[in-house]
Amino acid sequence: MGFLDSAPFSDDPVRLEVADVFAPAVSGDGDVVGLRLLVDGSWRPASEEAGFDVASPIDGTVIARAQRAAAQDVNEAIASARDARAAFGAMPAAERVRICERAAGIMGEHLDDFIHAIVLDLGKTPEQAGSEASATHERLELVRDEARKIYGEYLPGEWVGDTSGKMGIVLREPVGTVGAIGPFNYPLFLSASKIIPAIAAGNTVVAKAPSADPVPLLMFARMLEEAGLPPGVLNVITGSGSQIGDLLSSHGDVSMLTFTGSSAVGRRIAEKAGPKPLHLELGGNAAAIVLADADPELAVSKTVDGAFKNAGQRCDAISRVLVEDRFYDEYVERAVEEARGFVVGDPREEGVDVGPLVDAGAAKRVNGFVQDAVSKGARLRLGGDFADAYHQPTVLVDVPLGAEILWEEHFGPVLPVTRVGDLREALEISNQSRYGLDSSVFTDNLDKAWSAAEALEVGMVTINDAPKHGVGHFPFGGRKPDSGIGREGLGYSIDECTQIKTVVQPLRGRPAG
């Protein structure tokens, strides 16, 4: 076990227990609960009665048995969503909003159940799981404000000769059926933030739950059902990512696809989907540029936390730190000392900051990046070891530009630090990345901050803080192909889930009707 021998671990068994309201989706009175698919308003097993185990990364205990949907199940879910379109699209928007508001009320009563499920299913600490559950709850509460951004436009025709005497009304309508595929690292919030705007805009949804941790999304679907969402509007399936993803992407009755995950899978989805609307939030490789005039304490605390939070399993995690030469040595010493304070272990134990990664394979993959950097000349100042699904908080310094960890999304609790001469060099290195999701800049000089913000080829730049997408008040999304297309956020997600229809009517002569 190595470093885990002295890590805090609970004696309590790893066992999933949720309130009775979730029983149709998550049920059982033994150590391993049974999960169900939601198709056409019915919680049911997969058609071929195949399943797979869901293990907690805390200690590898199997906590649930999920359904492995076959092609028949996926097709039936899509057909159900197609058949529910007309009635749900005709439902007054105010009633769709009320359903979400009732769901928010139910979720508020059962927030601890969602936190418990996220902790066991993914290995987040209760604080981190609570942040995810609270953000989801807030997203539901804000749906009325978000839905108000569904508005059209009046266009007078008098400004152009061939439309003179006419007017145009630009409407925003639902796209139809939205295929939603969420990632494992935020199994509740990122899937919910696809579903909520889709149904608020009047779409039906077929959602695939992440296989590693499907429980929170199934609970969320059950909560919406309890709040009055009509049968067929939301269907949730579990199983093979490639099979389900391919079917959702290519099926003619799926009107658009929204996906968060790896760049490789995003490219496959785009190939399968063809000419249909896509919203893809893909990989990130956020650089934190730390200039010599930055507040030392702020820069260190924010960059270290930005690298280690949620065990580094965040698309907006700080993946590399580019420090100006005059501050480099001081930053390194401060960062190593700051990182020593991060405790790794069982996330249920008080005082633990870094829990396990999603599985043992992920920890091994992260360590491969660490070993590659060291073999190419980086110095290991802290951590560097892994066991089971756990990886030590790790600080690498003097990381050369040839190290893979500076260019790939390592998705683990590792802080790679590289020396740069000035802001110009930092910008050049940052923009060489094939990713373009997030970056941050630490400086007390406003001119430098804005110069960097303008020059960085990313979708979001954060000044004097680590990137964090939060509930989505500020829009976020990728700038380069490997970081995706489209924007997530309050109001912006609604735009992704609607299509424009233009109605042209003459102002003179016989009016319609």
C-alpha positions in Angstrom: 0.0 0.0 0.0 3.0 2.3 0.5 1.9 5.8 1.5 -1.7 4.6 2.1 -0.5 2.7 5.2 -0.5 6.0 7.1 -3.4 7.6 5.2 -6.7 8.2 7.1 -9.3 5.5 6.4 -12.7 4.9 7.9 -13.8 1.6 9.5 -17.3 2.2 8.2 -18.4 -0.1 5.4 -18.8 1.4 1.9 -22.5 0.9 1.4 -25.0 3.0 -0.7 -28.2 3.9 1.1 -30.7 6.4 -0.3 -34.2 7.6 0.7 -37.3 5.6 -0.3 -38.3 8.3 -2.9 -35.5 7.1 -5.1 -36.4 3.4 -4.8 -37.8 2.9 -8.4 -34.3 3.9 -9.7 -32.0 2.7 -6.9 -33.4 -0.1 -4.8 -32.3 -3.1 -2.7 -31.8 -3.9 1.0 -28.5 -5.7 0.6 -24.9 -4.5 0.3 -25.3 -4.1 -3.5 -28.3 -2.1 -4.7 -29.9 -2.6 -8.1 -30.1 0.2 -10.7 -32.7 0.5 -13.4 -33.1 2.2 -16.8 -35.7 4.9 -17.3 -37.5 4.4 -20.6 -40.9 5.9 -21.5 -41.7 6.6 -17.8 -40.9 3.1 -16.7 -38.0 2.0 -14.5 -37.0 -1.3 -15.9 -34.1 -3.7 -16.5 -32.3 -3.9 -19.8 -34.0 -6.0 -22.5 -31.2 -8.6 -22.5 -31.0 -8.6 -18.7 -27.3 -7.9 -18.8 -25.6 -5.8 -16.2 -22.3 -4.5 -14.8 -20.9 -3.8 -11.4 -20.4 -0.2 -10.0 -17.5 -0.1 -7.6 -16.5 2.6 -5.2 -13.0 3.9 -5.7 -12.7 4.4 -2.0 -11.8 0.7 -1.5 -13.0 -1.1 -4.6 -16.3 -2.3 -2.9 -19.1 -3.1 -5.4 -22.0 -0.8 -4.3 -24.4 -1.3 -7.2 -25.4 -3.4 -10.1 -26.3 -1.3 -13.2 -28.1 -2.3 -16.3 -26.2 -2.7 -19.6 -28.6 -1.3 -22.2 -28.7 -3.1 -25.6 -29.4 -1.4 -28.9 -33.1 -2.2 -28.5 -33.2 -0.2 -25.2 -31.5 2.8 -26.7 -33.8 2.8 -29.7 -36.9 2.5 -27.5 -35.7 5.4 -25.4 -35.2 7.5 -28.5 -38.7 6.5 -29.8 -40.2 7.4 -26.4 -38.6 10.8 -26.5 -39.7 11.4 -30.1 -43.3 10.5 -29.3 -43.3 12.8 -26.2 -42.1 15.8 -28.2 -45.4 17.3 -29.4 -47.2 17.2 -26.1 -44.3 18.5 -24.1 -43.5 21.2 -26.7 -47.1 22.4 -26.3 -46.9 22.5 -22.6 -46.8 26.2 -21.4 -43.2 27.2 -20.7 -44.3 28.4 -17.2 -45.4 24.8 -16.4 -42.0 23.4 -17.5 -40.3 26.0 -15.2 -42.6 25.0 -12.3 -41.6 21.3 -12.8 -38.0 22.3 -12.4 -38.8 24.5 -9.3 -40.7 21.6 -7.7 -37.7 19.4 -8.4 -35.5 22.0 -6.7 -37.7 21.7 -3.6 -37.5 17.9 -3.6 -33.7 18.1 -4.1 -33.4 20.5 -1.2 -35.0 18.0 1.1 -32.7 15.2 -0.1 -29.4 17.0 -0.6 -27.7 14.6 1.8 -28.7 11.6 -0.3 -27.1 13.1 -3.4 -23.9 14.0 -1.4 -23.7 10.5 0.0 -24.1 9.0 -3.5 -21.4 11.2 -5.0 -18.9 10.5 -2.2 -19.3 6.7 -2.5 -19.7 6.5 -6.3 -16.8 8.8 -7.2 -14.7 9.3 -4.1 -15.1 13.0 -3.6 -14.9 14.4 -0.2 -18.3 15.4 1.4 -17.4 19.1 0.9 -16.6 18.6 -2.8 -19.7 16.5 -3.3 -21.8 19.1 -1.4 -20.5 21.7 -3.8 -21.6 19.7 -6.8 -25.0 18.9 -5.3 -25.6 22.5 -4.3 -24.6 23.8 -7.7 -27.2 21.4 -9.3 -29.8 22.6 -6.8 -29.0 26.2 -7.6 -29.2 25.5 -11.4 -32.8 24.2 -10.9 -33.7 27.3 -8.8 -32.3 29.6 -11.5 -34.2 27.9 -14.3 -36.9 30.7 -14.4 -34.2 33.3 -15.1 -32.5 31.1 -17.6 -35.8 30.4 -19.5 -36.5 34.1 -19.8 -33.6 34.2 -22.2 -35.6 32.3 -24.8 -36.7 35.2 -26.9 -37.1 36.1 -30.5 -36.6 39.2 -32.5 -38.6 41.7 -34.7 -36.9 42.7 -37.9 -38.3 45.6 -40.0 -38.0 45.0 -43.7 -37.8 48.6 -44.7 -34.0 48.7 -44.7 -33.5 46.4 -47.7 -35.3 46.8 -51.0 -36.5 43.2 -51.5 -38.0 43.0 -48.0 -39.7 46.5 -48.1 -43.3 46.2 -47.0 -42.6 43.1 -44.9 -41.6 42.3 -41.4 -39.7 39.3 -40.0 -40.3 37.7 -36.6 -37.4 35.4 -35.5 -38.6 32.7 -33.2 -36.6 30.3 -31.0 -38.1 26.8 -30.9 -37.0 23.5 -29.3 -34.6 21.4 -31.5 -36.6 18.3 -30.7 -34.8 15.5 -28.9 -31.5 16.1 -27.2 -29.0 13.3 -26.7 -27.0 14.1 -23.5 -23.8 12.3 -22.4 -22.2 13.4 -19.2 -18.7 12.6 -17.7 -17.7 10.7 -14.6 -16.0 13.6 -12.8 -19.2 15.6 -12.1 -21.7 12.7 -12.5 -24.6 14.9 -11.2 -24.0 18.5 -12.2 -22.7 18.2 -15.7 -25.4 15.8 -16.8 -28.1 17.9 -15.0 -26.8 21.1 -16.6 -27.5 19.5 -20.0 -30.9 18.2 -19.1 -32.3 21.3 -17.3 -31.9 23.8 -20.2 -33.0 21.2 -22.7 -36.4 20.5 -20.9 -36.8 24.2 -20.0 -36.6 25.0 -23.8 -39.3 22.3 -24.5 -37.1 19.5 -25.7 -37.2 15.8 -24.8 -34.0 14.1 -23.7 -32.2 10.8 -23.8 -29.4 10.9 -21.3 -26.5 8.4 -20.9 -25.3 8.1 -17.3 -21.5 7.7 -16.8 -20.7 4.0 -16.3 -18.2 4.6 -13.5 -20.7 6.5 -11.3 -24.3 6.3 -12.7 -26.2 6.6 -9.4 -26.5 10.4 -9.0 -28.0 10.9 -12.4 -30.5 8.1 -11.9 -31.5 9.8 -8.7 -31.8 13.1 -10.4 -34.1 11.6 -13.1 -36.3 10.1 -10.4 -36.5 13.4 -8.7 -37.7 15.1 -11.9 -40.3 12.4 -12.3 -41.5 13.0 -8.8 -41.8 16.7 -9.6 -44.2 15.9 -12.4 -42.1 15.6 -15.6 -44.3 13.7 -18.1 -43.3 10.1 -19.1 -41.0 9.9 -22.1 -39.6 13.5 -21.7 -36.5 12.3 -19.9 -35.1 8.8 -20.6 -31.9 7.6 -18.8 -29.8 4.7 -20.0 -26.6 3.0 -18.7 -24.2 0.8 -20.4 -21.5 0.7 -23.1 -20.3 4.2 -23.9 -19.3 3.5 -27.4 -22.5 1.7 -28.4 -24.8 4.2 -26.8 -22.8 7.1 -27.9 -22.7 5.9 -31.5 -26.5 5.3 -31.5 -27.4 8.6 -30.0 -25.0 10.4 -32.4 -26.1 8.8 -35.6 -29.9 8.3 -35.0 -32.1 10.4 -37.1 -34.6 11.0 -34.3 -31.9 12.6 -32.1 -32.0 16.3 -33.1 -28.8 17.4 -31.3 -26.1 16.0 -29.1 -24.5 17.5 -26.0 -21.4 15.8 -24.7 -18.7 16.4 -22.1 -15.7 14.2 -22.1 -12.4 13.4 -23.8 -11.3 14.9 -27.1 -11.0 11.5 -28.7 -14.6 10.6 -27.9 -15.8 14.0 -29.0 -14.2 13.6 -32.4 -15.9 10.2 -32.8 -19.3 11.7 -31.9 -18.8 14.5 -34.4 -18.0 11.9 -37.1 -21.0 9.8 -36.3 -23.4 12.7 -35.9 -23.0 14.3 -39.3 -24.8 17.6 -39.9 -26.7 17.9 -36.7 -26.2 20.5 -33.9 -23.5 19.6 -31.5 -22.4 21.0 -28.1 -19.0 19.4 -27.2 -17.1 20.3 -24.0 -13.8 18.4 -24.4 -10.3 18.4 -23.0 -8.6 21.1 -21.0 -4.9 21.9 -20.3 -5.2 25.1 -18.3 -2.0 27.1 -17.9 -1.6 29.4 -14.9 0.7 32.2 -15.8 2.3 33.7 -12.6 4.2 36.9 -13.1 6.8 38.4 -10.7 4.5 41.2 -9.6 1.7 38.8 -8.4 0.6 38.5 -4.8 2.8 35.6 -3.7 0.4 34.1 -1.2 -2.6 34.4 -3.5 -0.8 33.0 -6.5 0.5 30.0 -4.6 -2.7 29.1 -2.7 -5.0 29.4 -5.8 -2.7 27.5 -8.2 -2.1 24.6 -5.8 -5.8 24.3 -4.9 -6.6 24.6 -8.6 -4.4 21.6 -9.3 -5.4 19.4 -6.5 -9.2 20.1 -6.0 -11.4 17.1 -6.7 -8.1 15.1 -7.0 -7.4 17.1 -10.2 -10.2 15.4 -12.1 -11.6 18.6 -13.6 -11.5 19.9 -17.1 -10.8 23.4 -15.7 -8.0 22.2 -13.3 -4.7 24.0 -13.5 -2.6 21.6 -15.5 0.7 23.6 -15.7 2.1 26.6 -14.0 4.4 29.0 -16.0 6.2 31.2 -13.5 8.3 34.3 -14.4 12.0 33.8 -13.6 12.3 36.6 -10.9 9.6 34.8 -8.8 10.3 31.2 -9.7 12.4 30.0 -6.8 10.2 31.7 -4.2 7.1 30.3 -5.9 8.5 26.7 -5.9 9.3 26.8 -2.2 6.0 28.3 -1.3 4.1 25.8 -3.5 5.8 22.8 -2.1 5.0 23.9 1.5 1.4 24.6 0.5 1.0 21.2 -1.1 2.3 19.4 2.0 -0.9 20.5 3.7 -3.1 18.4 1.3 -4.1 15.1 3.0 -4.8 12.1 0.8 -7.1 9.3 2.0 -10.6 8.0 2.5 -12.8 11.0 1.5 -15.3 10.2 4.3 -12.6 11.0 7.0 -12.4 14.5 8.4 -9.4 16.4 7.3 -8.9 14.5 4.0 -8.5 16.9 1.0 -7.7 14.5 -1.8 -9.7 11.3 -2.3 -9.2 8.5 -4.9 -9.3 9.0 -8.6 -12.1 7.3 -10.5 -10.3 4.0 -10.6 -6.9 2.4 -10.3 -6.3 2.7 -14.0 -6.6 6.4 -13.8 -4.1 6.6 -11.0 -1.6 4.5 -13.0 -2.1 6.8 -16.0 -1.5 9.9 -14.0 1.7 8.4 -12.6 2.9 7.6 -16.1 2.9 11.4 -16.9 4.9 12.0 -13.7 7.5 9.4 -14.5 7.8 10.7 -18.1 8.5 14.2 -16.8 11.1 13.0 -14.4 12.8 10.9 -17.1 13.1 14.0 -19.2 14.7 16.2 -16.5 11.9 17.4 -14.2 12.6 17.4 -10.5 10.1 15.6 -8.1 9.8 17.9 -5.1 6.7 16.2 -3.5 4.7 13.0 -3.8 5.0 11.0 -7.0 3.6 7.7 -5.7 0.3 5.9 -6.3 -1.6 2.9 -4.9 -4.9 1.5 -5.9 -7.0 4.4 -7.1 -5.1 7.0 -5.0 -2.3 9.3 -6.2 -0.3 11.5 -3.9 -0.5 15.2 -4.4 2.6 15.8 -6.5 4.8 18.8 -7.3 7.1 18.7 -10.3 9.5 21.6 -10.9 11.8 22.5 -13.7 9.5 20.6 -16.1 11.0 20.7 -19.6 8.8 21.6 -22.6 9.3 18.0 -23.9 7.4 16.5 -21.0 4.0 15.1 -22.0 2.4 16.5 -18.8 2.7 20.0 -20.1 0.6 19.3 -23.2 -1.8 16.5 -22.2 -4.8 16.6 -19.9 -3.4 14.5 -17.0 -6.5 14.6 -14.8 -4.8 14.0 -11.5 -3.4 15.8 -8.5 -0.2 17.0 -10.0 1.3 20.5 -10.1 3.9 20.8 -13.0 5.9 24.0 -12.7 8.0 25.5 -15.5 10.2 28.6 -15.5 9.6 31.4 -18.2 11.5 34.6 -18.8 8.6 36.9 -19.2 4.9 37.2 -20.1 5.6 36.9 -23.8 7.3 33.6 -23.4 4.5 32.4 -21.1 1.9 33.3 -23.7 3.8 31.5 -26.5 4.0 28.3 -24.5 0.4 28.5 -23.3 -0.9 28.9 -26.9 1.1 26.0 -28.3 -1.3 23.7 -26.6 -3.9 21.9 -28.7 -6.4 22.6 -26.0 -8.2 26.0 -25.5 -10.6 25.7 -22.6 -9.2 27.7 -19.6 -6.2 29.7 -18.5 -5.5 32.0 -15.5 -3.1 34.9 -15.0 -1.7 36.2 -11.7 -0.4 39.7 -11.7 -1.1 43.1 -10.0 -0.6 44.9 -13.3 -4.0 45.5 -15.0 -2.4 46.2 -18.4 -0.5 42.9 -18.3 -3.6 41.1 -17.2 -5.7 42.4 -20.1 -2.9 41.9 -22.6 -2.7 38.3 -21.5 -6.5 37.9 -21.6 -6.6 39.1 -25.1 -3.7 37.0 -26.3 -4.6 33.7 -24.7 -6.4 31.3 -27.2 -8.9 29.9 -24.7 -12.6 30.2 -24.0 -12.2 31.6 -20.5 -9.4 33.6 -18.8 -9.5 34.1 -15.0 -7.4 36.8 -13.5 -5.9 36.2 -10.0 -7.8 33.1 -9.3 -7.9 29.5 -10.5 -10.5 28.7 -13.2 -13.8 27.4 -12.0 -17.0 27.1 -14.0 -19.3 26.8 -11.1 -23.1 26.9 -11.7 -22.5 28.6 -15.1 -23.2 32.2 -14.5 -20.2 33.1 -16.7 -20.3 31.2 -20.0 -17.5 28.6 -20.7 -16.5 26.4 -23.5 -13.6 25.5 -25.8 -11.8 27.7 -28.3 -9.8 25.0 -30.2 -11.2 21.8 -31.7 -9.7 19.5 -29.0 -11.6 21.6 -26.4 -14.9 21.4 -28.2 -17.6 23.7 -29.6 -20.5 25.7 -28.1 -21.0 27.3 -24.8 -22.3 26.1 -21.5 -23.9 28.5 -18.9 -27.1 30.1 -17.7 -28.9 31.3 -20.8 -26.2 30.1 -23.1 -27.1 26.5 -22.7 -30.7 27.4 -23.7 -29.4 28.8 -27.0 -27.6 25.5 -27.7 -31.0 23.7 -27.2 -33.1 25.9 -29.5 -33.3 26.5 -33.3 -34.3 29.6 -35.2 -37.4 29.9 -37.3 -38.1 33.1 -39.3 -41.7 34.1 -40.0 -42.1 36.8 -42.8 -45.3 38.7 -43.1 -46.4 41.6 -45.4 -47.3 44.8 -43.7 -49.7 45.9 -46.5 -52.2 44.0 -48.5 -54.2 41.0 -47.3 -52.9 39.9 -43.9 -52.7 36.2 -43.0 -56.0 35.0 -41.7 
